[in-house]
Amino acid sequence: MYQVQLHNQVSKKLKSLNSKDKLRIVDKIFELSQDPDSLTLDIKKLAGEPFYRLRVGNWRIIFHRDNVLKIISIEKLKPRGDAYK
């Protein structure tokens, strides 16, 4: 199991979401912490960067994964169109 760290901006954004989106995102983050290699998660490595993205509906979770320390650091939580800017 990986430890999950949320940046302040991610925490604020998560609090501002409606309950349906918030629940879906929290469930996916929990699933990510249990098994980041799960084939049920839609995860891709971002080209030219040390980050990965997790797709949750129209939302994108950008995160860094440290396999040695077993830490997942969530850097961004953005809608699909703004996630890669």
BAZA-825977 format. One record per atom (N, C-alpha, C, O): residue number from 1; residue in one letter; atom name; x, y, z. Coordinates in nm, 3 decimals, always signed. Layout:
N
R,NUM,A,CA,X,Y,Z
...
END
This chain:
85
R,1,M,N,+0.084,-0.118,+0.000
R,1,M,CA,+0.000,+0.000,+0.000
R,1,M,C,+0.088,+0.124,+0.000
R,1,M,O,+0.187,+0.131,+0.073
R,2,Y,N,+0.052,+0.221,-0.081
R,2,Y,CA,+0.125,+0.346,-0.094
R,2,Y,C,+0.062,+0.453,-0.005
R,2,Y,O,-0.059,+0.455,+0.016
R,3,Q,N,+0.146,+0.542,+0.045
R,3,Q,CA,+0.097,+0.659,+0.118
R,3,Q,C,+0.067,+0.768,+0.015
R,3,Q,O,+0.144,+0.788,-0.078
R,4,V,N,-0.045,+0.836,+0.032
R,4,V,CA,-0.086,+0.941,-0.063
R,4,V,C,-0.068,+1.077,+0.002
R,4,V,O,-0.112,+1.101,+0.114
R,5,Q,N,-0.003,+1.167,-0.073
R,5,Q,CA,+0.014,+1.305,-0.028
R,5,Q,C,-0.057,+1.396,-0.126
R,5,Q,O,-0.036,+1.388,-0.247
R,6,L,N,-0.142,+1.484,-0.074
R,6,L,CA,-0.214,+1.581,-0.157
R,6,L,C,-0.152,+1.718,-0.140
R,6,L,O,-0.128,+1.761,-0.027
R,7,H,N,-0.125,+1.787,-0.250
R,7,H,CA,-0.081,+1.926,-0.240
R,7,H,C,-0.198,+2.013,-0.197
R,7,H,O,-0.314,+1.975,-0.214
R,8,N,N,-0.168,+2.129,-0.142
R,8,N,CA,-0.273,+2.219,-0.091
R,8,N,C,-0.377,+2.254,-0.197
R,8,N,O,-0.496,+2.256,-0.168
R,9,Q,N,-0.331,+2.281,-0.320
R,9,Q,CA,-0.424,+2.317,-0.427
R,9,Q,C,-0.520,+2.202,-0.457
R,9,Q,O,-0.638,+2.224,-0.486
R,10,V,N,-0.470,+2.080,-0.449
R,10,V,CA,-0.554,+1.963,-0.475
R,10,V,C,-0.660,+1.949,-0.365
R,10,V,O,-0.776,+1.921,-0.394
R,11,S,N,-0.620,+1.968,-0.241
R,11,S,CA,-0.715,+1.960,-0.129
R,11,S,C,-0.825,+2.064,-0.143
R,11,S,O,-0.942,+2.034,-0.122
R,12,K,N,-0.787,+2.186,-0.177
R,12,K,CA,-0.886,+2.293,-0.194
R,12,K,C,-0.981,+2.262,-0.308
R,12,K,O,-1.102,+2.281,-0.294
R,13,K,N,-0.928,+2.214,-0.419
R,13,K,CA,-1.011,+2.182,-0.535
R,13,K,C,-1.107,+2.068,-0.503
R,13,K,O,-1.224,+2.071,-0.542
R,14,L,N,-1.058,+1.968,-0.432
R,14,L,CA,-1.140,+1.854,-0.396
R,14,L,C,-1.256,+1.896,-0.306
R,14,L,O,-1.367,+1.845,-0.321
R,15,K,N,-1.231,+1.988,-0.213
R,15,K,CA,-1.337,+2.036,-0.124
R,15,K,C,-1.443,+2.115,-0.198
R,15,K,O,-1.560,+2.117,-0.157
R,16,S,N,-1.404,+2.180,-0.308
R,16,S,CA,-1.498,+2.264,-0.381
R,16,S,C,-1.586,+2.186,-0.480
R,16,S,O,-1.681,+2.242,-0.535
R,17,L,N,-1.556,+2.060,-0.504
R,17,L,CA,-1.631,+1.981,-0.601
R,17,L,C,-1.766,+1.937,-0.545
R,17,L,O,-1.787,+1.932,-0.424
R,18,N,N,-1.858,+1.904,-0.636
R,18,N,CA,-1.986,+1.849,-0.592
R,18,N,C,-1.963,+1.709,-0.536
R,18,N,O,-1.860,+1.646,-0.564
R,19,S,N,-2.057,+1.660,-0.458
R,19,S,CA,-2.037,+1.535,-0.384
R,19,S,C,-2.018,+1.414,-0.476
R,19,S,O,-1.943,+1.322,-0.443
R,20,K,N,-2.084,+1.413,-0.590
R,20,K,CA,-2.072,+1.300,-0.683
R,20,K,C,-1.930,+1.289,-0.738
R,20,K,O,-1.870,+1.181,-0.735
R,21,D,N,-1.876,+1.400,-0.789
R,21,D,CA,-1.739,+1.400,-0.842
R,21,D,C,-1.638,+1.373,-0.732
R,21,D,O,-1.542,+1.297,-0.751
R,22,K,N,-1.659,+1.435,-0.618
R,22,K,CA,-1.567,+1.417,-0.505
R,22,K,C,-1.558,+1.269,-0.466
R,22,K,O,-1.449,+1.217,-0.444
R,23,L,N,-1.672,+1.202,-0.457
R,23,L,CA,-1.675,+1.061,-0.419
R,23,L,C,-1.603,+0.974,-0.522
R,23,L,O,-1.527,+0.885,-0.486
R,24,R,N,-1.627,+0.999,-0.650
R,24,R,CA,-1.561,+0.923,-0.756
R,24,R,C,-1.410,+0.940,-0.750
R,24,R,O,-1.335,+0.844,-0.765
R,25,I,N,-1.365,+1.064,-0.730
R,25,I,CA,-1.222,+1.092,-0.727
R,25,I,C,-1.156,+1.031,-0.604
R,25,I,O,-1.048,+0.972,-0.614
R,26,V,N,-1.219,+1.044,-0.488
R,26,V,CA,-1.164,+0.986,-0.365
R,26,V,C,-1.156,+0.833,-0.377
R,26,V,O,-1.059,+0.773,-0.332
R,27,D,N,-1.258,+0.771,-0.437
R,27,D,CA,-1.255,+0.626,-0.457
R,27,D,C,-1.138,+0.584,-0.545
R,27,D,O,-1.070,+0.486,-0.517
R,28,K,N,-1.114,+0.659,-0.653
R,28,K,CA,-1.004,+0.627,-0.744
R,28,K,C,-0.868,+0.650,-0.677
R,28,K,O,-0.775,+0.573,-0.699
R,29,I,N,-0.857,+0.754,-0.595
R,29,I,CA,-0.732,+0.778,-0.523
R,29,I,C,-0.706,+0.664,-0.425
R,29,I,O,-0.592,+0.619,-0.411
R,30,F,N,-0.811,+0.617,-0.357
R,30,F,CA,-0.795,+0.504,-0.266
R,30,F,C,-0.752,+0.379,-0.342
R,30,F,O,-0.662,+0.307,-0.298
R,31,E,N,-0.815,+0.354,-0.456
R,31,E,CA,-0.778,+0.239,-0.538
R,31,E,C,-0.633,+0.251,-0.587
R,31,E,O,-0.561,+0.152,-0.592
R,32,L,N,-0.592,+0.373,-0.623
R,32,L,CA,-0.454,+0.399,-0.664
R,32,L,C,-0.356,+0.368,-0.552
R,32,L,O,-0.250,+0.312,-0.576
R,33,S,N,-0.391,+0.405,-0.429
R,33,S,CA,-0.302,+0.380,-0.316
R,33,S,C,-0.290,+0.231,-0.285
R,33,S,O,-0.186,+0.186,-0.237
R,34,Q,N,-0.394,+0.155,-0.313
R,34,Q,CA,-0.392,+0.011,-0.288
R,34,Q,C,-0.305,-0.062,-0.390
R,34,Q,O,-0.225,-0.149,-0.354
R,35,D,N,-0.321,-0.028,-0.518
R,35,D,CA,-0.247,-0.095,-0.625
R,35,D,C,-0.231,-0.002,-0.744
R,35,D,O,-0.318,+0.002,-0.831
R,36,P,N,-0.121,+0.074,-0.750
R,36,P,CA,-0.103,+0.168,-0.861
R,36,P,C,-0.079,+0.101,-0.996
R,36,P,O,-0.080,+0.168,-1.099
R,37,D,N,-0.059,-0.030,-0.997
R,37,D,CA,-0.041,-0.103,-1.122
R,37,D,C,-0.168,-0.173,-1.169
R,37,D,O,-0.164,-0.251,-1.263
R,38,S,N,-0.280,-0.145,-1.103
R,38,S,CA,-0.407,-0.209,-1.137
R,38,S,C,-0.446,-0.175,-1.281
R,38,S,O,-0.436,-0.060,-1.324
R,39,L,N,-0.490,-0.275,-1.353
R,39,L,CA,-0.532,-0.254,-1.491
R,39,L,C,-0.669,-0.188,-1.501
R,39,L,O,-0.708,-0.143,-1.609
R,40,T,N,-0.742,-0.181,-1.390
R,40,T,CA,-0.873,-0.117,-1.392
R,40,T,C,-0.862,+0.035,-1.389
R,40,T,O,-0.957,+0.105,-1.422
R,41,L,N,-0.745,+0.086,-1.349
R,41,L,CA,-0.723,+0.231,-1.347
R,41,L,C,-0.672,+0.277,-1.482
R,41,L,O,-0.592,+0.208,-1.546
R,42,D,N,-0.718,+0.392,-1.527
R,42,D,CA,-0.675,+0.448,-1.656
R,42,D,C,-0.556,+0.541,-1.629
R,42,D,O,-0.573,+0.662,-1.616
R,43,I,N,-0.436,+0.482,-1.621
R,43,I,CA,-0.314,+0.557,-1.589
R,43,I,C,-0.221,+0.554,-1.709
R,43,I,O,-0.204,+0.451,-1.774
R,44,K,N,-0.161,+0.670,-1.738
R,44,K,CA,-0.060,+0.679,-1.843
R,44,K,C,+0.054,+0.767,-1.794
R,44,K,O,+0.033,+0.862,-1.718
R,45,K,N,+0.173,+0.736,-1.839
R,45,K,CA,+0.291,+0.818,-1.810
R,45,K,C,+0.287,+0.938,-1.903
R,45,K,O,+0.260,+0.923,-2.022
R,46,L,N,+0.315,+1.057,-1.849
R,46,L,CA,+0.317,+1.177,-1.932
R,46,L,C,+0.451,+1.186,-2.004
R,46,L,O,+0.557,+1.170,-1.943
R,47,A,N,+0.447,+1.212,-2.131
R,47,A,CA,+0.567,+1.216,-2.214
R,47,A,C,+0.659,+1.331,-2.172
R,47,A,O,+0.615,+1.445,-2.158
R,48,G,N,+0.786,+1.300,-2.151
R,48,G,CA,+0.885,+1.402,-2.120
R,48,G,C,+0.879,+1.456,-1.979
R,48,G,O,+0.948,+1.553,-1.948
R,49,E,N,+0.799,+1.396,-1.892
R,49,E,CA,+0.786,+1.441,-1.754
R,49,E,C,+0.788,+1.321,-1.660
R,49,E,O,+0.759,+1.209,-1.703
R,50,P,N,+0.822,+1.344,-1.533
R,50,P,CA,+0.825,+1.232,-1.438
R,50,P,C,+0.689,+1.203,-1.374
R,50,P,O,+0.681,+1.138,-1.270
R,51,F,N,+0.582,+1.251,-1.436
R,51,F,CA,+0.449,+1.239,-1.378
R,51,F,C,+0.364,+1.139,-1.454
R,51,F,O,+0.393,+1.102,-1.568
R,52,Y,N,+0.258,+1.096,-1.388
R,52,Y,CA,+0.157,+1.009,-1.447
R,52,Y,C,+0.024,+1.082,-1.439
R,52,Y,O,+0.009,+1.177,-1.363
R,53,R,N,-0.072,+1.036,-1.519
R,53,R,CA,-0.206,+1.091,-1.510
R,53,R,C,-0.305,+0.979,-1.489
R,53,R,O,-0.293,+0.870,-1.547
R,54,L,N,-0.403,+1.007,-1.406
R,54,L,CA,-0.514,+0.914,-1.379
R,54,L,C,-0.640,+0.982,-1.427
R,54,L,O,-0.670,+1.094,-1.386
R,55,R,N,-0.713,+0.916,-1.512
R,55,R,CA,-0.837,+0.972,-1.567
R,55,R,C,-0.954,+0.925,-1.483
R,55,R,O,-0.973,+0.806,-1.460
R,56,V,N,-1.035,+1.023,-1.437
R,56,V,CA,-1.158,+0.994,-1.362
R,56,V,C,-1.268,+1.078,-1.426
R,56,V,O,-1.288,+1.194,-1.391
R,57,G,N,-1.340,+1.018,-1.521
R,57,G,CA,-1.443,+1.092,-1.594
R,57,G,C,-1.381,+1.209,-1.669
R,57,G,O,-1.289,+1.189,-1.749
R,58,N,N,-1.430,+1.329,-1.644
R,58,N,CA,-1.375,+1.449,-1.708
R,58,N,C,-1.264,+1.512,-1.628
R,58,N,O,-1.216,+1.620,-1.664
R,59,W,N,-1.222,+1.449,-1.520
R,59,W,CA,-1.116,+1.501,-1.434
R,59,W,C,-0.987,+1.426,-1.458
R,59,W,O,-0.988,+1.308,-1.493
R,60,R,N,-0.874,+1.496,-1.438
R,60,R,CA,-0.743,+1.436,-1.450
R,60,R,C,-0.666,+1.459,-1.321
R,60,R,O,-0.663,+1.570,-1.268
R,61,I,N,-0.605,+1.353,-1.272
R,61,I,CA,-0.522,+1.359,-1.152
R,61,I,C,-0.378,+1.338,-1.199
R,61,I,O,-0.344,+1.232,-1.252
R,62,I,N,-0.295,+1.439,-1.178
R,62,I,CA,-0.154,+1.432,-1.216
R,62,I,C,-0.075,+1.400,-1.090
R,62,I,O,-0.087,+1.470,-0.989
R,63,F,N,+0.005,+1.293,-1.095
R,63,F,CA,+0.075,+1.251,-0.974
R,63,F,C,+0.215,+1.200,-1.004
R,63,F,O,+0.248,+1.164,-1.117
R,64,H,N,+0.297,+1.199,-0.899
R,64,H,CA,+0.431,+1.143,-0.904
R,64,H,C,+0.431,+1.020,-0.815
R,64,H,O,+0.368,+1.018,-0.709
R,65,R,N,+0.501,+0.917,-0.859
R,65,R,CA,+0.502,+0.789,-0.787
R,65,R,C,+0.645,+0.753,-0.749
R,65,R,O,+0.733,+0.744,-0.836
R,66,D,N,+0.669,+0.733,-0.620
R,66,D,CA,+0.800,+0.691,-0.570
R,66,D,C,+0.786,+0.546,-0.523
R,66,D,O,+0.730,+0.520,-0.417
R,67,N,N,+0.839,+0.454,-0.603
R,67,N,CA,+0.824,+0.312,-0.572
R,67,N,C,+0.913,+0.266,-0.457
R,67,N,O,+0.881,+0.167,-0.390
R,68,V,N,+1.023,+0.337,-0.432
R,68,V,CA,+1.113,+0.298,-0.323
R,68,V,C,+1.051,+0.331,-0.188
R,68,V,O,+1.048,+0.247,-0.098
R,69,L,N,+1.001,+0.455,-0.173
R,69,L,CA,+0.941,+0.499,-0.047
R,69,L,C,+0.793,+0.466,-0.038
R,69,L,O,+0.731,+0.484,+0.068
R,70,K,N,+0.734,+0.418,-0.148
R,70,K,CA,+0.591,+0.385,-0.154
R,70,K,C,+0.504,+0.507,-0.124
R,70,K,O,+0.416,+0.503,-0.039
R,71,I,N,+0.533,+0.616,-0.197
R,71,I,CA,+0.458,+0.742,-0.182
R,71,I,C,+0.403,+0.784,-0.318
R,71,I,O,+0.473,+0.780,-0.419
R,72,I,N,+0.277,+0.823,-0.319
R,72,I,CA,+0.215,+0.884,-0.437
R,72,I,C,+0.183,+1.028,-0.399
R,72,I,O,+0.105,+1.054,-0.307
R,73,S,N,+0.243,+1.120,-0.472
R,73,S,CA,+0.224,+1.262,-0.446
R,73,S,C,+0.135,+1.320,-0.556
R,73,S,O,+0.175,+1.327,-0.672
R,74,I,N,+0.014,+1.361,-0.519
R,74,I,CA,-0.080,+1.415,-0.616
R,74,I,C,-0.053,+1.564,-0.633
R,74,I,O,-0.069,+1.643,-0.540
R,75,E,N,-0.012,+1.600,-0.755
R,75,E,CA,+0.031,+1.736,-0.786
R,75,E,C,-0.084,+1.825,-0.833
R,75,E,O,-0.092,+1.942,-0.793
R,76,K,N,-0.173,+1.771,-0.917
R,76,K,CA,-0.281,+1.850,-0.976
R,76,K,C,-0.409,+1.770,-0.982
R,76,K,O,-0.408,+1.648,-0.998
R,77,L,N,-0.519,+1.841,-0.970
R,77,L,CA,-0.653,+1.787,-0.995
R,77,L,C,-0.724,+1.891,-1.079
R,77,L,O,-0.761,+1.998,-1.030
R,78,K,N,-0.742,+1.860,-1.208
R,78,K,CA,-0.798,+1.959,-1.300
R,78,K,C,-0.896,+1.895,-1.395
R,78,K,O,-0.893,+1.774,-1.419
R,79,P,N,-0.985,+1.978,-1.450
R,79,P,CA,-1.072,+1.927,-1.556
R,79,P,C,-0.989,+1.889,-1.680
R,79,P,O,-0.877,+1.939,-1.698
R,80,R,N,-1.040,+1.806,-1.762
R,80,R,CA,-0.967,+1.750,-1.876
R,80,R,C,-0.896,+1.855,-1.960
R,80,R,O,-0.779,+1.836,-1.995
R,81,G,N,-0.962,+1.963,-1.994
R,81,G,CA,-0.903,+2.063,-2.083
R,81,G,C,-0.790,+2.143,-2.023
R,81,G,O,-0.705,+2.193,-2.097
R,82,D,N,-0.785,+2.157,-1.891
R,82,D,CA,-0.684,+2.239,-1.825
R,82,D,C,-0.570,+2.158,-1.765
R,82,D,O,-0.472,+2.217,-1.719
R,83,A,N,-0.578,+2.029,-1.765
R,83,A,CA,-0.483,+1.945,-1.690
R,83,A,C,-0.342,+1.951,-1.745
R,83,A,O,-0.246,+1.939,-1.668
R,84,Y,N,-0.325,+1.970,-1.874
R,84,Y,CA,-0.192,+1.958,-1.933
R,84,Y,C,-0.129,+2.090,-1.967
R,84,Y,O,-0.026,+2.094,-2.035
R,85,K,N,-0.186,+2.199,-1.920
R,85,K,CA,-0.131,+2.333,-1.948
R,85,K,C,-0.024,+2.368,-1.848
R,85,K,O,+0.034,+2.476,-1.855
END
